[in-house]
């Protein structure tokens, strides 16, 4: 299991048996509320994002 601090651009992960690569990664900390990690991933089997 990965923690949020392990995520970075170019990291390859497997989610539900499908391989993905992280193409974009953003950390957002709004003034009020919890921090948010936004992650865009590309499916390595069919190329969809």
N, C-alpha and C positions, 0 to 999 in steps of 0.2 A: 504494500500500500504506500502510495506517495503522499507526502505532505505538501502543502502549498509552497513551501520554501524550496522544494525540489524542482518545481516547474520552471522551464526556461525555453527560449526559442530554439528549435532544432531537436528537441528531445523526442524520442520515439517511444510511444506507449501502446499498450494493447487494452482496448476497452470492449467488453462483451465479445472477446475472441477476434476482434477486427483491429489491425494495426493502424495507428495514426501517427502523424508528426505534427508538432506544435509549430504553426507558422507565425502567429502573433500572440503576444502576451502583454497584458496591461494590468497595473495595480492602481486601483482607484480608492482613495480615502475621502469620502464626503465629510463635510463639517459635522454632520450629525449622523450617527448610526455606525454600523459595522463596515469594515474594509471589504472591498470586492476585488476578486481576481477575474479578469475577462481573458478568455483563452480561445483562439481560433485554431481549429485543427483540420488537417487534410487527411482524408481516408487514403491509405496507400494501396488499397485493392482496386478502387474504381476512380480515384482522383477527385471525388467530391469534397466540398468543405463544409 
